[in-house]
Amino acid sequence: MITFLFWTLITLCFYLYFGYPVLLVLVGLLRRRSVSKKDITPSATLLIPAYNEEAVMAAKLDNVLALDYPRQKLDILVVSDGSDDDTEAIVRRYSQQGVRLLALPRRGKASALNTAVPHVRGTIIVFSDANTMLEPDALRILVQSFHDPEVGGVCGNLTQRSARQSDSVRKGDSLYWRYDKFVKRMEGYTGSITFAAGSLYAIRRELFVPISDLGAVDDVAISSQVVKQGYRLVYEPDAVCYEEEAASTEGEFRRKSRLVNIGLRALLATGILNPFRYGFYAWQVVSHKLLRRLVGYFLIAILLLNMILVLNNASMLYRLTLLTQIILYAISLAGYLLRRSPWGQKKMFYVPFYFVMVNIAAMVGVWNLLRGERIVSWQPVRE
């Protein structure tokens, strides 16, 4: 039984990181679904949620006002969730350029979006974070997919720019984003991606469903409703936006553990895990967004089971698997200690370090969710 469980968990971890992308490729080859695009410019409201974003708000508004999109078709709405810095004052300075401000008391991002959506004017709602900068043609490219009547939501392509000062976590994060974008592209070929990312995504206005659990992450809660209503949620790699890379391990650890907490809360509230109702999409969500968050717990179980097998079995195979794990964790620890040094920038150190760090953060997020932690208000991390 111990042997069976040991190899089952190893196989499961291998599947989640390598087998799942291969499965997507195979399914995509069997039923590749394209998107009918056209250079259209529907009326759109760019909705920017903000809480104490004075450091980036002026740059954000300058950026969106310079977009290559007909100005008369673009409505810009900033919803402030009780900002107590100069965020709202900055937005008001742009009122003559058509930027609208909805100032609300502090209730959390999900509540702010629920309140703001009835104020949108466009047929397409475009969600974008305050610290995300868009390429001039990003919005025009993003909405092209709405020419396809089956498409209900489109996710843009987040590309990261190097932070001015950062440790090796930025390289691990960059590698992870390249991997995740490949998975998104493959998911799109099968029908829909799992969820959109809050940096840049758009949905048809009539498909917005108010977020019921205000402690859930908004992009998961909102974009999943597109698929639940029978529409496709697709990825547009040419709609490019930028954010600064993670600056420190500590900040990234806090961010990821928080996102796992509110992300899983949203996922469990969506009701889309039933494969009999949602087919292959439900399997995508389980593989990409649910089980991946549990890998840290699987790895601990694998290590403990391996120790038991070594104690009870003299096989060289189990000694080698145990030694491999010990070496992996030793290198990851070295990567953490060297994260601010030139040695820490080498792939042999930052890849194991980032892998372990991300999974520990996910474990913390899952544990906090299980013990009832509910995050409604959020504090942007701007290092």
C-alpha positions as CSV (number, residue, x, y, z in Angstrom):
1,M,0.0,0.0,0.0
2,I,2.8,2.4,0.9
3,T,4.6,1.6,-2.4
4,F,1.4,2.1,-4.4
5,L,0.7,5.4,-2.7
6,F,4.3,6.6,-3.2
7,W,4.3,5.9,-7.0
8,T,0.8,7.3,-7.4
9,L,1.7,10.6,-5.9
10,I,4.9,10.8,-8.0
11,T,2.8,10.1,-11.1
12,L,0.3,12.7,-10.1
13,C,2.9,15.4,-9.6
14,F,4.5,14.5,-13.0
15,Y,1.1,14.7,-14.7
16,L,0.2,18.1,-13.2
17,Y,3.4,19.8,-14.5
18,F,4.2,17.7,-17.7
19,G,1.4,15.3,-18.5
20,Y,-1.4,17.9,-18.4
21,P,0.2,20.1,-21.1
22,V,0.8,17.0,-23.3
23,L,-2.9,16.0,-22.8
24,L,-3.9,19.5,-23.9
25,V,-1.8,19.2,-27.1
26,L,-3.4,15.8,-27.9
27,V,-6.9,17.1,-27.3
28,G,-6.2,20.2,-29.2
29,L,-5.0,18.2,-32.2
30,L,-8.2,16.1,-32.1
31,R,-10.7,19.0,-31.8
32,R,-8.7,22.2,-32.4
33,R,-11.1,25.1,-32.0
34,S,-10.2,28.4,-33.7
35,V,-11.6,31.8,-33.0
36,S,-13.2,34.0,-35.7
37,K,-11.6,37.4,-35.4
38,K,-12.3,40.8,-37.0
39,D,-11.0,44.3,-36.6
40,I,-14.0,45.6,-34.7
41,T,-14.3,48.5,-32.2
42,P,-17.3,47.9,-30.0
43,S,-18.1,50.3,-27.2
44,A,-16.0,49.3,-24.2
45,T,-15.6,50.4,-20.6
46,L,-12.2,50.0,-19.2
47,L,-12.8,49.3,-15.5
48,I,-9.8,50.0,-13.2
49,P,-10.2,49.0,-9.5
50,A,-7.9,50.9,-7.2
51,Y,-7.0,51.1,-3.6
52,N,-4.1,53.5,-2.7
53,E,-2.6,53.5,-6.1
54,E,-1.1,57.0,-6.1
55,A,2.3,55.7,-7.2
56,V,1.0,54.3,-10.5
57,M,-2.4,55.9,-11.2
58,A,-1.2,58.9,-13.3
59,A,0.9,56.6,-15.5
60,K,-2.0,54.1,-15.8
61,L,-4.4,56.8,-17.0
62,D,-1.8,58.3,-19.4
63,N,-1.3,54.8,-20.8
64,V,-5.0,54.0,-21.4
65,L,-5.7,57.5,-22.9
66,A,-3.0,56.8,-25.4
67,L,-4.5,53.5,-26.6
68,D,-5.1,53.0,-30.3
69,Y,-8.9,52.8,-29.9
70,P,-11.6,55.3,-31.0
71,R,-11.9,57.7,-28.1
72,Q,-15.7,58.0,-28.5
73,K,-16.0,54.2,-28.1
74,L,-13.8,54.0,-25.0
75,D,-15.2,54.8,-21.5
76,I,-12.7,54.8,-18.6
77,L,-14.0,54.2,-15.2
78,V,-11.8,54.1,-12.0
79,V,-13.5,52.6,-9.0
80,S,-11.7,53.5,-5.7
81,D,-12.2,51.1,-2.9
82,G,-11.9,53.7,-0.1
83,S,-8.4,55.0,-1.1
84,D,-7.1,57.3,1.6
85,D,-4.0,58.6,-0.4
86,D,-4.0,60.8,-3.5
87,T,-5.4,58.2,-5.8
88,E,-8.8,59.9,-6.1
89,A,-7.3,63.4,-6.5
90,I,-5.2,62.1,-9.4
91,V,-8.2,60.6,-11.1
92,R,-10.2,63.8,-10.8
93,R,-7.5,65.7,-12.6
94,Y,-8.3,63.5,-15.7
95,S,-12.0,64.2,-15.6
96,Q,-11.7,66.7,-18.5
97,Q,-10.4,63.9,-20.6
98,G,-13.5,61.8,-19.9
99,V,-12.1,59.6,-17.1
100,R,-14.8,58.9,-14.5
101,L,-14.3,58.2,-10.8
102,L,-16.6,56.1,-8.6
103,A,-15.4,56.7,-5.1
104,L,-16.7,54.1,-2.6
105,P,-16.1,53.3,1.1
106,R,-13.6,50.5,1.8
107,R,-15.4,47.2,1.4
108,G,-13.0,45.1,-0.7
109,K,-12.2,44.7,-4.4
110,A,-15.1,42.3,-5.2
111,S,-17.6,44.5,-3.6
112,A,-16.2,47.5,-5.5
113,L,-16.5,45.7,-8.8
114,N,-20.1,44.6,-8.1
115,T,-21.0,48.2,-7.4
116,A,-19.1,49.6,-10.4
117,V,-20.4,47.3,-13.2
118,P,-24.0,48.9,-13.3
119,H,-22.2,52.2,-14.1
120,V,-20.4,50.9,-17.2
121,R,-21.5,52.2,-20.6
122,G,-19.8,49.9,-23.0
123,T,-21.1,46.6,-24.4
124,I,-17.7,45.1,-23.5
125,I,-16.2,45.4,-20.0
126,V,-12.4,45.4,-19.9
127,F,-10.9,44.8,-16.5
128,S,-7.3,45.9,-15.9
129,D,-5.3,46.4,-12.7
130,A,-3.9,49.9,-11.9
131,N,-0.2,48.8,-12.2
132,T,-0.7,47.1,-15.6
133,M,0.4,49.0,-18.6
134,L,-1.0,48.2,-22.0
135,E,0.6,48.2,-25.4
136,P,-1.1,50.8,-27.7
137,D,-2.9,48.2,-29.8
138,A,-3.7,45.8,-26.8
139,L,-7.3,46.8,-26.5
140,R,-8.0,46.8,-30.2
141,I,-6.5,43.3,-30.5
142,L,-8.3,42.1,-27.3
143,V,-11.8,42.8,-28.6
144,Q,-11.3,41.2,-32.1
145,S,-12.3,37.9,-30.7
146,F,-15.7,39.2,-29.8
147,H,-16.6,39.0,-33.5
148,D,-17.0,35.2,-32.8
149,P,-20.5,34.8,-31.2
150,E,-19.2,31.8,-29.2
151,V,-16.6,33.9,-27.4
152,G,-17.8,35.5,-24.2
153,G,-14.5,36.5,-22.6
154,V,-10.9,37.2,-23.7
155,C,-7.7,37.2,-21.6
156,G,-4.7,39.3,-22.5
157,N,-1.0,38.4,-22.4
158,L,0.8,39.6,-19.3
159,T,4.5,40.2,-19.9
160,Q,6.8,41.1,-17.1
161,R,9.4,43.8,-17.0
162,S,12.5,43.6,-14.8
163,A,12.3,45.3,-11.4
164,R,15.0,47.8,-10.7
165,Q,16.1,45.9,-7.7
166,S,15.1,42.3,-7.1
167,D,16.4,38.9,-6.0
168,S,16.4,35.7,-8.0
169,V,12.6,35.2,-7.5
170,R,12.0,37.4,-10.6
171,K,13.7,34.9,-12.8
172,G,11.7,32.0,-11.4
173,D,8.5,34.0,-11.7
174,S,9.4,34.9,-15.3
175,L,10.0,31.2,-16.2
176,Y,6.7,30.2,-14.5
177,W,4.8,32.8,-16.6
178,R,6.2,31.6,-19.8
179,Y,5.2,28.0,-18.9
180,D,1.7,29.2,-17.8
181,K,1.1,31.1,-21.0
182,F,2.0,28.0,-23.0
183,V,-0.6,26.1,-21.0
184,K,-3.1,28.9,-21.7
185,R,-2.5,28.7,-25.4
186,M,-3.0,24.9,-25.4
187,E,-6.2,25.2,-23.3
188,G,-7.6,27.7,-25.8
189,Y,-7.2,25.2,-28.6
190,T,-9.5,22.8,-26.7
191,G,-12.2,25.3,-26.2
192,S,-11.6,27.6,-23.2
193,I,-8.8,28.6,-20.9
194,T,-9.5,27.9,-17.2
195,F,-9.7,31.5,-15.9
196,A,-8.6,35.0,-16.9
197,A,-5.9,37.0,-15.1
198,G,-6.8,40.3,-13.5
199,S,-4.1,42.3,-15.3
200,L,-6.1,42.4,-18.5
201,Y,-9.3,40.6,-19.6
202,A,-12.7,41.5,-21.1
203,I,-16.2,40.0,-21.1
204,R,-19.5,40.8,-22.7
205,R,-21.4,43.1,-20.4
206,E,-24.5,40.9,-20.2
207,L,-22.4,37.9,-19.0
208,F,-21.3,39.7,-15.8
209,V,-22.6,38.0,-12.7
210,P,-22.1,39.7,-9.3
211,I,-19.5,38.1,-7.2
212,S,-21.4,36.3,-4.4
213,D,-18.4,35.5,-2.1
214,L,-16.7,38.8,-1.4
215,G,-13.6,36.9,-0.1
216,A,-13.1,35.3,-3.5
217,V,-10.6,36.5,-6.1
218,D,-12.5,38.6,-8.7
219,D,-10.9,37.4,-12.0
220,V,-11.7,33.8,-11.3
221,A,-15.2,34.5,-10.0
222,I,-16.0,36.7,-13.0
223,S,-14.4,34.9,-15.9
224,S,-15.7,31.4,-14.8
225,Q,-19.2,32.7,-15.2
226,V,-18.5,33.2,-19.0
227,V,-18.0,29.4,-19.4
228,K,-20.9,28.5,-17.0
229,Q,-23.2,30.5,-19.4
230,G,-22.1,28.5,-22.4
231,Y,-19.6,30.8,-23.9
232,R,-15.9,30.4,-24.6
233,L,-13.1,32.1,-22.6
234,V,-10.1,32.5,-24.8
235,Y,-6.5,33.7,-24.6
236,E,-5.2,36.4,-26.9
237,P,-1.3,36.4,-26.9
238,D,-1.1,39.5,-29.1
239,A,-3.0,41.7,-26.6
240,V,0.1,42.5,-24.6
241,C,0.3,44.3,-21.2
242,Y,3.1,44.8,-18.8
243,E,3.8,44.6,-15.1
244,E,7.0,44.9,-13.1
245,E,8.4,41.6,-12.0
246,A,8.4,40.4,-8.4
247,A,11.0,42.4,-6.5
248,S,11.5,40.2,-3.5
249,T,10.9,36.7,-2.3
250,E,9.1,37.9,0.8
251,G,6.6,40.0,-1.2
252,E,6.0,37.3,-3.8
253,F,5.5,34.7,-1.1
254,R,2.8,36.8,0.6
255,R,1.1,37.6,-2.7
256,K,1.0,34.0,-3.9
257,S,-0.3,32.6,-0.5
258,R,-3.0,35.2,-0.6
259,L,-3.9,34.5,-4.2
260,V,-4.2,30.8,-3.5
261,N,-6.5,31.5,-0.6
262,I,-8.9,33.7,-2.5
263,G,-8.4,31.8,-5.8
264,L,-9.5,28.5,-4.3
265,R,-12.4,30.2,-2.5
266,A,-13.6,31.5,-5.9
267,L,-13.0,28.2,-7.6
268,L,-15.0,26.2,-5.1
269,A,-17.8,28.7,-5.3
270,T,-18.1,28.5,-9.1
271,G,-19.6,25.0,-9.2
272,I,-17.7,24.1,-12.3
273,L,-15.9,21.0,-11.1
274,N,-18.7,18.7,-12.3
275,P,-17.3,16.9,-15.5
276,F,-20.8,15.6,-16.3
277,R,-22.0,19.2,-16.8
278,Y,-18.9,21.0,-17.9
279,G,-17.0,18.2,-19.6
280,F,-13.3,18.6,-20.3
281,Y,-13.3,22.1,-19.0
282,A,-14.0,20.8,-15.5
283,W,-11.0,18.5,-15.9
284,Q,-8.9,21.4,-16.9
285,V,-9.8,23.3,-13.8
286,V,-9.1,20.3,-11.5
287,S,-5.7,19.8,-13.2
288,H,-4.5,23.4,-13.6
289,K,-6.1,25.2,-10.7
290,L,-7.1,22.7,-7.9
291,L,-4.6,19.9,-7.7
292,R,-1.6,22.1,-8.6
293,R,-2.3,24.0,-5.3
294,L,-1.9,20.8,-3.4
295,V,1.5,19.7,-4.8
296,G,3.4,20.9,-1.7
297,Y,1.3,18.5,0.5
298,F,1.9,15.7,-2.1
299,L,5.7,16.4,-2.0
300,I,5.8,16.1,1.8
301,A,3.9,12.8,1.6
302,I,6.3,11.5,-1.0
303,L,9.3,12.4,1.2
304,L,7.8,10.7,4.3
305,L,6.7,7.6,2.3
306,N,10.1,7.4,0.7
307,M,11.7,7.4,4.2
308,I,9.5,4.5,5.3
309,L,10.3,2.6,2.1
310,V,14.0,3.0,2.7
311,L,13.6,1.8,6.3
312,N,11.6,-1.2,5.3
313,N,13.2,-2.0,1.9
314,A,16.8,-2.3,1.0
315,S,16.2,-1.6,-2.7
316,M,18.7,0.8,-4.2
317,L,15.9,2.5,-6.2
318,Y,14.2,3.9,-3.1
319,R,17.6,5.1,-1.7
320,L,18.2,6.9,-5.0
321,T,14.7,8.6,-5.0
322,L,15.3,9.7,-1.4
323,L,18.7,11.0,-2.2
324,T,17.3,12.9,-5.2
325,Q,14.7,14.6,-3.0
326,I,17.3,15.6,-0.4
327,I,19.6,17.1,-3.1
328,L,16.6,19.0,-4.6
329,Y,15.7,20.6,-1.3
330,A,19.3,21.3,-0.4
331,I,19.8,23.1,-3.7
332,S,16.5,25.0,-3.2
333,L,17.7,26.1,0.2
334,A,21.0,27.2,-1.3
335,G,19.1,29.1,-3.9
336,Y,17.2,30.9,-1.2
337,L,20.3,31.8,0.7
338,L,22.0,33.0,-2.6
339,R,19.0,34.7,-4.0
340,R,20.6,38.2,-3.9
341,S,24.0,37.0,-5.2
342,P,25.2,36.3,-8.8
343,W,25.2,32.6,-8.0
344,G,21.6,32.8,-7.1
345,Q,20.8,34.1,-10.6
346,K,21.9,30.7,-12.1
347,K,19.1,28.4,-13.3
348,M,20.4,25.4,-11.3
349,F,19.7,27.4,-8.1
350,Y,16.7,29.7,-8.9
351,V,14.5,27.0,-10.5
352,P,14.5,24.6,-7.5
353,F,14.2,27.5,-5.1
354,Y,11.3,29.1,-6.9
355,F,9.5,25.7,-7.3
356,V,9.8,25.0,-3.6
357,M,8.9,28.6,-2.6
358,V,5.7,28.6,-4.7
359,N,4.5,25.3,-3.3
360,I,5.2,26.3,0.3
361,A,3.2,29.5,-0.4
362,A,0.4,27.4,-1.9
363,M,0.4,25.2,1.2
364,V,0.1,28.3,3.4
365,G,-2.8,29.6,1.3
366,V,-4.6,26.3,1.4
367,W,-4.1,26.0,5.2
368,N,-5.4,29.6,5.7
369,L,-8.4,28.8,3.7
370,L,-9.1,25.6,5.6
371,R,-8.8,27.4,9.0
372,G,-11.4,29.9,7.8
373,E,-9.3,33.0,6.9
374,R,-11.3,35.2,4.6
375,I,-9.6,38.1,2.8
376,V,-12.0,40.7,1.6
377,S,-9.9,43.9,1.6
378,W,-6.5,43.8,-0.2
379,Q,-3.3,45.9,0.0
380,P,-1.4,46.2,-3.3
381,V,2.2,45.1,-3.2
382,R,4.3,47.8,-4.8
383,E,7.9,47.2,-3.8
